[in-house]
Amino acid sequence: MNPHRDTTPVGAGRRDGEHREAARGARRPVPVPWALAGLSLSMLLSSLGTSIANVGLPTLARAFDASFQQIQWVVLAYLLAITTLIVGAGRLGDLFGRRRLLLGGVLLFTAASALCGAAPSLPWLIAARAVQGLGAAVMMALTMAFVGETVPKERTGRAMGLLGTMSAVGTALGPSLGGALIAGLGWRSMFLVSVPLGLLTLLLAHRFLPADRQREPGAARPGFDRVGTLLLALTLAAYALAMTVGHGGFGPLSLALLVAAAAGAGLFVRVEARTASPLVALATLRDPVLGAGLAMSALVSTVMMATLVVGPFHLSRSLGLDAALVGLVLSVGPLVAALSGVPAGRGTDRFGTRRTTLTGLAAMAAGCALLTLLPATLGVWGYVLPIAVVTAGYALFQTANNTAVMAEVRPDQRGVVSGLLNLSRNLGLVTGASVMGAVFAFASAAADVATASPGATATGMRTTFAVAAVAICLALALAWKLAPEPPAPPAAPAGRG
């Protein structure tokens, strides 16, 4: 039985709802296009914040006279804040109102963007980026949760596809927009550009998102699990740091952090089992749809990170492309994802989540296999075409998986489940950067992959995507076994046929 499913009898629920609406007045109808515009901008801003700073790291290193190890915290602070706080942000939205918390998150993100642009020193910039990441965690956790309140159920897939498109646009736009702003206006402009966009998002969200539901008179407010939230944040921070501080290697510090993360996870489970109002109910995680959805999301995101880790080295070392062409080829993936999002949503609404999930994963597996098997003599097209297949499959999978997981979630759990979905994706990206990078370095058999021979780099690329194909096959097996079957067609009336 799905623990998210509302088991209240339909007729009773409708009658109770009518009485409650009559008691407090009908809620204002939601103008769906404008509400989706605000949610889309929220998704675009949070993904833009992730990608736009990467291109500016060399400029920031010169501006603050800092080493790479120091300057990388401009990116890490943002990612760590999102990863550690996104589930807690989703739960807070469920308890205290998603609309007001989303407005607060957008306002915080916008103010932190201004602080980043005004930063007088590197520590100031890193601290402002952490605050910006907190705002982004709220935005990412609650944007998907709002779909169930603003869009008719039969159009949920299209809305999820649109949000996926905006996330891909933000990821693709970040490097090019950041580079242009740095060249024309200086590094501060790549943070300040988010201020007017944030204000527009705040205006749309305030004007068009549905008001928070009023709590029933006399109903007790569930408590917020502070201990569980702190434990989960520390556990996720330890894991994320273990995957990033070693730059693809696993030294003593990385191993110690992994041990701390494992211990933290065990302690978190014990605390949640004994808490009256847990951050994440353990029964929720035992739901097969949610469990399979989170596991598949993590596996697929790990594979997608391989394209970003391995792609630049293969294109520059194996194929001999200059930096400009490498950037152009790498933009193909996000462009395909952006173009595939809305069609993927329509396909999900028409054919169902299970069929679309399986189709997307099969396409990803085929693309990874092509990258493993196609010879390097095919040149750029031997890389671009399989990557396009992988990315289009990813768009199908992500839209269908998000729709399947969120479809049966109780309204009071949408925030935390949305946070878990985004967390699984972030953990997959963090894991992919480390694990797939280590596989690539090992298969290339070079002390430094940046100076490896073209043949060694090509071997490393093929081996890495062979591992990626295995990961996608695991996700396919999960989807086949655990994803919900489509509903059976109604039986024909007696006496017919």
N, C-alpha and C positions, 0 to 999 in steps of 0.2 A: 504493500500500500504506500502511495506517495505521501510523505508527511507534510508536503507543502499544499496538498490539495485541500480545498475548503469543502468539508463534508456536511455543511449545513444544507438541509433540504431546500431545493430550489424555490419552491413556493413560499416556505417560511422565510427564507432569506430575502425574497423580494418584498414580502409584506413588512418585515422588520425595517428594511431599507426605506420603504415608502413612509412608514411612521416617523423614522428619524429625519428624513428630508422635510416632512411636513412640520416637524417640530422646530427645525432650525432654518427652514427656507431652502429652496433648491439651490445647488451650487451653480455658479455661472458656467454656461457652456464654453468649452475650450475651442478656440479657433485653431484647428490642428496644424495648418501650414505655418502659422506664425509661431506656435509652440515648438514645432519641429525645427524651425529656423534658429530659435534660441538654443535648443538642445544641440543642434549641429555645430553652432559656433562654440559652445562649451567643449564639445569633443575635439574640434579643430584646435582650439587654444591649448588644451592640455597636451596634445600630441606635438604641436608646434614647439611648445616649451621643451620637449624632450630632444627634438632634432636640431633646433636652430643654434644651440650653444656649441655643438660639436665642431662646426666649421670655424668657429671663432677662437678655439683653444690656442692655436699658434699666436694669434694676435694678442690674446690675453696674457700669454706667457711673456711676451715682449713688453706689454704695457705695465705689468706688475713685477717684471724681472724675476719670474718664478720658474721652477723646474716643472717638468711634465708631471711628476708625482704629486706636486702641489696643485697644479692647475687642473688636474683631472677631477678634483673635488667639486669644481663648478658643475660638472655633469653628475657625479656620484651623489652629491647632496640632494639634488632634485629627485633622482631615481630612488634613493634610500627613503626619502620622506614619503613618496608615493607608495612604495612597497610595504613599508612598515605600518602605515596609517590608513590604508584604503578600506580594510574590513571594518575597523572601528568607525570610520567616517560613515560607511553605509549603515551600520547599526544605529549610530546617533540620528541619522535621518529617519530611520524607521520609528524611533522612540519620540523624537521631539519635532518632527515635521520636516519633510524633504524639501519643500519649497524654500522655507526660510534658511535652511542650512545650505542649500545650493546657492542662494543669493549671497550668503556670507562667504562661501568658498570662492565665488567669482570675484567678489569685492576684495578678498584677501589676495587672490592671485594677481589682480590688477594692481593693487597697492604694492605688492612685492616686486612686480615687474618694474614699477617706477623706482623702487629702492635699488634694484639691480642696476638700472641705468644710471643712478646717481652714486654708485658705490665708490668711495674714495680709496679703498684698499681691498686686497684679496680676501681677508677674513670677513669683511663686510659683505662682499659679493657672495661668498659661500653661504653665509648666514641668510642672506636675502633669498638665495636660490632654494634653501631648505624650506623657508616660509612659502615660497612660490610652489614648491612641491606639495606642501600641505593643502594649499588651495586646489591644486590639480587633483589630489587624492579625493577630495570632496566632489569635484566636478566629474571625475571619471566614475566614481562609485554611484552617483545619483542620476547621471544622465540616462543610463539604460533603465534604471528603476522607474523613471518617469514615463517610459513608453507605454507601460500598462495602464497609466492613468490618462493618457492623452490620445491614444490611437485605438481604433476599433480592433478587436482581436484578429479579425480576418486580414488585417493589413499590418500586423506586427512584423512580419518578415521584411516588408518593404522599408519600414522605419528602421529596423536593425541594419538593413543593408545600407541605408542612407548614412547612419552613424558610422558604419565601417568605412564608407567612402570618405567621409570627412576626416576620420582618423588617418587614412592613407594619404589624403591630400596634405594634411598637416605634416606628416612624416616626409613626404616628397618635397614639399614646399620649403621646409626648414633650411636645408643646406644652400639652395639657390638664393632664397630670399636673404638669409643671413650673410652670404658672401657679397651680394649686391649692396646691402646696407653698410657693411663694414667698409667696402671699397668707396662708397659715396659719402657716408656720414660718420663713420667711425664705429667702434665696437659697442658703444652705449646704445646706439639706435636699434641693435638687434633685440634688446630687451624692451626698449621704450615702445616698439611697434605694437606690443601686446596691450598697451594701455588703452588706446582708442577702441581696439577690438573687444577688450574686456568691458569697457563702458557700454558698448553696443549690446553685448551679450547680457549684461546686467539689466539694461532697459527692456529687452525682449523677454527675458525670464520674469522680470517683475510684472510686466504688463499682461503676459499671455499664458504663463503656466498656471495650472489649477491650484486653488488655495488648499492648504493643509486641512485634512479632515479634523473636525472637532471631536475631542474625546467625550464619550458618554458621561453625563452627569453622575458623579459618585464613583466612576471607574478609577481604579488604582493605576497609576503610571508604573510600568515595569522599571526595575532598576537597571542602571548601566553597569556592566561588568568591568570595573576599573582594573582589577587585578588581572583578569584574563586579557584585557586589551594591552596592558603593559607587558605581560609575558609574551604575547604573540608578537608585539612590536620588537622586543629584544631578540626573540628567536629569529624572526625574519631578517633583522639587521645583521645578526651573526652569520646567517646563511649567505645573504647578499654580499657581505664583505669577504667571506671565504671564497666566493666565486669571482671576486674582482681584484682583490689586493695582490693575488699572485700572478696576474696577467697571463693566465693560461697554464701556470704551473701550480703545484701543490706543495708548498713548503711547510715548515713547522707551524707558522702562524695560521695558514689556511686550514691545516688539519685541526688545530686547537679550536678555531672558530666553528668548524663543522661538528666537532664533539659538543661544543657549547650549544649549537643549534639543535642537535639531536636531543640533548638533555632538556633544553627548553621546550621542545615539542612534547616530550613525555610529560613534563610537569604541567604544560598547558592542558593536555587531555585530562589529567587528574583533576585539575581545578575546575574545568568546564563540567565534568561529571558530577561535581558536588555543589555547583552554584545554582541558586534558585532562578536567576535570570542570566543565563550564559551568553557570552558574546556570540558564540556559534554553538547551537544545540547539536550534540553528537548524533542524535537521531537524524538530523538534517543531512549530515555527511554520509549516512548509510543509505540514503535514497539512491537507487541505481542510476536514475537519469542525471541527478546532480553530480554524483561521484564520477560517472563515466564522462560527463561533460567537462568537469574540471581536469581530469587526467588527460583527456584528449587535447584540451586547450594547451596544457603545459607541454605535451609532446610536440604538437604542431608548432608552437612558438619557438621551441628549441631548434626545430628544423629551419624555420624562417630566419633565425639569427645566423645560421650557417651561410646563408646567401650574402649577408652583410660582412661576415668575418672572412670568408674564403674568396668571395667574388673579386675584391680589389687586387689581391695577390695573383689570382689566376689571370685576370685581364692584363695586368701590368707585366708580370713575369713570364707567364706561359705564352700569351698572345702578343706581348710587346706594345700595348697601347699606351699613349701618353696620358697624362693626368686628365686632360679635358675630355678625351674619349672615354676614359674609365668612368668619370662622373656621368657622362651621357648614357652609357650602357647601364650603369647602376640605377638610373632613374626609370628604367623600363619597368622594373618590378612594382614600385609604388604607383606608377601610372596605370598599369594593368589592374592593380587592386582598386584604384579609384574608379576606373571605368566599369569594373565588374560588380561593385557593391550593390547598386540599385537593381540590376538584372538578377543578381543572386537573391535579393529579397523577394522579387516577384516570383522567382522559381520556387522559393521556400513556401510562399503562400499558396502556390498552385499545386505543387507536387508533394508537399509535406516535408517535415524536418528530417525524418530518417533517410528517405531517398536522397535528399539533397546533401546530407552529411556524407553518406557513402559515396556519392558521385564526386564531391569535392576531395575527399581523401584518396579516392582512386586516381584522380587527376594528379594530385601531389605525388603519389607513389610513382606514377608513370613518368612525371617530369624528373624526379630524382634518379630513376633508373636510366633515363636518357642522358643525364649529366654524367652518369657513371660509365655508360657504354659508348657514347659518341666520341669519335677520335678528335684530337685537337686540330687536325688538318682542316676541319670544317670552319675554323676561325671563329669570328664573333657570333655568327648565326648559330653555330653549334652550342653556344652558351645562352644566347638571348631567347631562342625559341623554347627550350626546356624551362627556363626561368619564367617565361610568360605562362606556360602551362601550370607550373608550381604555384604561381601567384594567383592565377584565376581560380585554381582549386582551393587555395587558402581563403579567398573571398567567399566562395560557396560554403566551405566548411564553417567559417567563423559566423556568418549570418545565420545558418541553420542551427548551429550549436547554441548560439546565444538565444535564439528564439525558442528552442526546445527547453532549455534550462529555465528561462524566465516565464514560460507559458503557464505553468501550473503553480507558481510560487504565490503563497498567500500575500495579500497586500502589505501586511505588517512585517514581511520578511524580504521584500524586494530589494531594499537597500543593502542588507548584509549579503544576500546572494549575488547581487551585482558586484559588490566589492570582492567576493570570492572569485568570481569569473575574471575580473580584471587582475586580481592577484595571481591567479594561475597563469595568465598570459605573461605578466611581468617576471614571475619566477622562471618561466620557460625561456624568456629572452636572456635573463641573467645567466641561467644554466647553459644556454646555448653558446653565449659568448665565451665562456670558460671551457666547457667540455668539447664543443666542436672546434674551438681554437686549438686545444690540446691534441685532438685527433689529427687535425690538419698538420700541426707541427711534427707529430710523431711519424705520420705517413710520408711527410716530405723528407725525413731523415736529414734535416739540416739544423745546425746550431741556431741559425737565424733565418726564418722564412723570408725575411725581406731581401736576403741576398742569395736565396736558393736558386738553383739552375731551373730553366724552363721545364725540363723533363721532370725534375723532382716536384715542382709546384703542381704540374698537371697530375702527377700520381697522387699527391696529397688531396687535390680537389676531388678526384674520382673516388678515393677511399672515404673521404668525408661524406660525400653524398650517398655512398653505399650504406654507411651507418645511418644517414638520414632516412633512406628508404626503409630500413628495418624499423626505425622509430615510427614511421607512418603506417607500416603494416601492423604494428602493435595497436596504433590508434584505430585502424580499420577493424581489427579483431574486437576491440572494445565496442565500437559502434555497431557491429553486426550482432554481438551478443547481448549488449545492455541497452542500446537505444530503444525507445518505445516503438512497438509495432504500430502501423497505421490502423485506425479503427476499421473493423469489419463492415462491409456494406450491409444495409438493413435487409432483413429477410423479406422475401416476396410475400405479399398477402395470400392467405389460403384461397385456393380455388383458381389461382392464376397460373399461367404457363401451361 
